[in-house]
C-alpha cells in the first residue's frame, strides 16, 4: 500500500542522465501535501533547473518524505545537478 515506514519515511532515488557533464551546481523543486487535502509546489525538472540556473543536466534525483504513510504530510522533491 505504501513504500517506506508508516510513521515516517524518506527515500532518495538517484539517476545519472548526462554524459560528460560535471555536477557543479544543484537546483531543487518541491511539492508538498497536507492531509491529502491541500497541496502546493512545483516539482518539475524544468523548475529545478531554473532554481539552480542549470543549462546542462548531469543528474536528476528524486527525494520523497512522508509522515504517517504520507497521509499527514508528504513532500516530493526533484533535484537536478549539472552546470550552467
Secondary structure, 3 states (H helix, E strand, C coil): CCCCCCCEEEEEECCECCCCCCCCEEEEEEEEEECCCEEEECCCHHHHHHHHCCCEEEEEEEEEEEECCCCCEEEEEEEEEEEC
